[in-house]
Amino acid sequence: MDIAELCSNRREALVDRWVNRFFASYPLDSKGFMRTSRDRFANPVGETTRHSASVLFDAVIGMDAEPDTVKQALHDLIWIRAVQDMPPAKAVGALYLLKDILRSEVLPECLKPELAGQDMLNAYLDMESRIDTLGLMALDMYSEARERVFRIRVEEVKRSQSQVIRLAKLRREQAESAPETENRGVEE
């Protein structure tokens, strides 16, 4: 048995624990909804988190995964957290929660004498390295996402300010032309 097979046999339970740890980072009133609602339209954050966690888990344990698929899943997960104004440590740190889960659930199995000869410990350490790599990628993505959110907000402020300026000019023009119209009526 190799590490991928060992983790695959427990995949559903491990991914569920990881997703629940993700949800625990949200405010109390939204956690319950995210955990219970499986409707992707009513609960897009919950479903995106579940889907992304599944894809990332497969990549971490060494299953064949398309790099673009993994990158997109990581992007989706980090984008949600960046838009929600989560601090970087909380947004990206959720990826590292998988390490704790694997250390408690998988590492003891890897250290069993009957599996130790199969180089399980090295394979386990490779999994942790993949988590670290995802974390670094996520930090870059978070930074880019926050920058994009900032630019969107700046553009929004510029648009609203330009509307205010246009309205002010229009009122000033109306105010300047109003006395002329009144004066003409008096002169005639």
Secondary structure, 3 states (H helix, E strand, C coil): CCHHHHHHHCHHHHHHHHHHHHHCCCCHHHHHHHHHCCCCCCCHHHHHHHHHHHHHHHHHHCCCCCHHHHHHHHHHHHHHHHHCCCCHHHHHHHHHHHHHHHHHHCHHHHCCHHHHCCCHHHHHHHHHHHHHHHHHHHHHHHHHHHHHHHHHHHHHHHHHHHHHHHHHHHHHHHHHHHHHHHHHHHHC
